[in-house]
Amino acid sequence: MERLAGKNILITGASQGLGREMALRFAREGAGGLSLVARHGDQLSQVCDDVRKLAPKTDVVAIEADVSKPRDIERIVATALAQFKGHLDVLVNNASTIGPSPMPNLLDYPVEDFRGVLDTNLIGPFLLIKNALPAMIERGGSIINVTSDAGQVGYPGWGAYGISKFGLEGMSQTWASELEDTNVRVNWVDPGSMNTAMHRAAEPEEDPTEWANPADVTDVFVFLASDESKGITGKRFQAQEDWKAAASA
């Protein structure tokens, strides 16, 4: 069943980890177009090649860009809308950075690194939503922000990353409230512990084999990107928990 048939979707942080797996899953579900964004062009090109092999009918484009830079964000949205003929159905704000590794305590956190994390994890999604909204308002659509349990609990040592996710969750609630009279829905997903390069860098002393494969946590993202989630907005989902209960609550 092609649950995303004809959908035009923009995904940031798409060159590896969860972003890559979302791109592949969305292609399997019949996405009409995928604009895939990441800083690493070589890895991103490989993901695009993988999508084309998997779903030759999906129109896919790679956008090498840095979401921490406002000018790049303008180019991201302009490129995606040119590809999609002005229509965007789904925006997934997945790109994140943990900052310095190992992550320092706040007392020792370099201010420029702190700003850099906020620019990528919070200001970037804010500007992407702001720039993409005009293309989503008329037909409606879905905005999905990727958060973390560090956005609800202030873990020692998680510094700017955790603070940025607290901000992302608050911003998501505000966007959802401000857009509740439109057909644009805003939800946010905590994917849980995953075996990704970023998580391995954040917790090098832990055993990554105990964490989920990112490919196994994409179900909730398909649901939120599809028309099945119409009318659902302002909710937090946990990809590795009973997210269907959250959807029906």
Secondary structure as GFF3:
##gff-version 3
##sequence-region A 1 249
A	DSSP	beta_strand	8	12	.	.	.	ID=ss1
A	DSSP	alpha_helix	17	28	.	.	.	ID=ss2
A	DSSP	beta_strand	33	38	.	.	.	ID=ss3
A	DSSP	alpha_helix	41	54	.	.	.	ID=ss4
A	DSSP	beta_strand	59	64	.	.	.	ID=ss5
A	DSSP	alpha_helix	70	83	.	.	.	ID=ss6
A	DSSP	beta_strand	90	93	.	.	.	ID=ss7
A	DSSP	three_ten_helix	106	108	.	.	.	ID=ss8
A	DSSP	alpha_helix	111	118	.	.	.	ID=ss9
A	DSSP	pi_helix	119	123	.	.	.	ID=ss10
A	DSSP	alpha_helix	124	132	.	.	.	ID=ss11
A	DSSP	three_ten_helix	133	135	.	.	.	ID=ss12
A	DSSP	beta_strand	141	146	.	.	.	ID=ss13
A	DSSP	three_ten_helix	149	151	.	.	.	ID=ss14
A	DSSP	alpha_helix	159	178	.	.	.	ID=ss15
A	DSSP	beta_strand	184	190	.	.	.	ID=ss16
A	DSSP	alpha_helix	197	202	.	.	.	ID=ss17
A	DSSP	three_ten_helix	208	210	.	.	.	ID=ss18
A	DSSP	three_ten_helix	214	217	.	.	.	ID=ss19
A	DSSP	alpha_helix	219	225	.	.	.	ID=ss20
A	DSSP	three_ten_helix	227	229	.	.	.	ID=ss21
A	DSSP	beta_strand	236	238	.	.	.	ID=ss22
A	DSSP	alpha_helix	243	248	.	.	.	ID=ss23
###
